[in-house]
């Protein structure tokens, strides 16, 4: 037995020596190639010319990637541009595939260590390519492979500093690509990335300047680092993330509330994934996918009696806080519904929304859809009270169920007589978002994961709108209506169009022939409704459709950034004219000073005018030369 153990140890030592010898041999070969190209410039030119002649991805080998690195490292600054152009052309033509880069980098860290800076430079240039998706994907692969292969702390910190430079570049496509790289790194090895969390957290200070997709990626990054990087204990990063989310949710500005909702939904997702993983480890079964509806509804009472885990208690508290802060009529609740729909729609992913969280969403959000938005058709026909001058009437009925069916309430929810009516109008603005979340939850809990039979009654149900005679064939009757009634009619048609669009989005994937026929009829009705709405909007000039919180905030931010530039461009001209006035006689110079001062005031007024018009729905900015309408400075 001792002799066998000694023989095994000798074999293991031999294998290790062979591996080390192979790695050192690769390093020597690559070093020799680099030295040869550095001493003989024509060798590098020939290598680049040969690699440029390869036109098929299957003809490339991992050695070709080594030759590109060696040529780039050994070439002068002028020749490096040619190598870089070749790399860009190969990447855009999808000749540098992910498999090729992995074969060239993975396991060859010893040989490529002297070329680490070259890899980072190539990845930086590839990730900066705007509109070239293949090049951006190749740069992302280079960053991820280099981080995985080189475990040295200093190399990884240098790599992350390059990625963070992309995040701070200000270019939308580059920022999003860099954030996706960070999320990929955190998904692959959250523990390794978490060591550099203090170096990454400054992104939380600039969340307000990010788009929805970028902010979602940033929150996903830190949620993965907080929960996946330290799954067994609370961390300082978790506390910092929760403080940021609470601060944003408590803000009175809808934009910052939406940021808090983004972060809260991302943390909710990670909490569910961690809880499902813990349940799977404890019970030996996977808890990420929902069971069939018979089992789900049958075990719902038993599940509610079980004590909640620490993760689920935190998730329930976070969800209640998000619902409480988004209850006001500022549009943030609709944003929350869309984010929850985004989580539920990703149920096919490996880290899908867990079953307990799905049941929580169904119980707290979608359970009151029927009582809030649906009404018996007989009850709707019996209502005689006008709403802002509109007589409610059933319209767009496909099922032809008469008084025995149901109807979708739209016009009755437009009243503005008291506080309860204001809450109804706010609820109407979330009609489509509520149904989107409802249908996604129903599909997730169905047997095949796609069926919408549980909610198909609304596909053919009529809408409670208003009497068509109010409009007239040529809009004569509509022009004579009061302004409030015309605006109510436009708003009712707007929400009707939005509702039918959501029906088409939800039921267009169903295979049932009856549902498909109803979808075609709804598409025809949608085209007719949009035509009527366009005509009515032309007769209601002061009416504004409901806006989008995030877009208006982005427009305001851009206008705020543009205002100082507009004022700064006018200052040199003002100063120049003032200086010219000093060289003239005193009487003329005195006469010119008020004009110069007035011109400076007009420049400042121009900056304010641009800021004001950017946040409005109608573009009222001037032409490219910046000419201002008469009287704008006075206003």
Helices and strands as residue ranges (DSSP letters): H 2-39, H 41-52, G 57-59, H 62-74, H 77-92, H 98-105, H 109-112, G 113-115, H 116-127, H 133-149, H 153-167, H 172-188, H 190-194, H 197-200, G 201-209, H 212-223, I 224-228, H 236-249, H 254-283, H 293-298, H 300-305, H 310-325, H 332-345, H 355-364, G 366-368, H 369-373, E 374-376, H 377-382, E 386-387, E 390-391, E 394-395, G 402-404, E 406-409, G 411-414, H 419-428, H 431-445, G 453-458, E 462-464, G 468-470, H 476-479, H 483-507, H 513-538, H 549-582, H 586-614
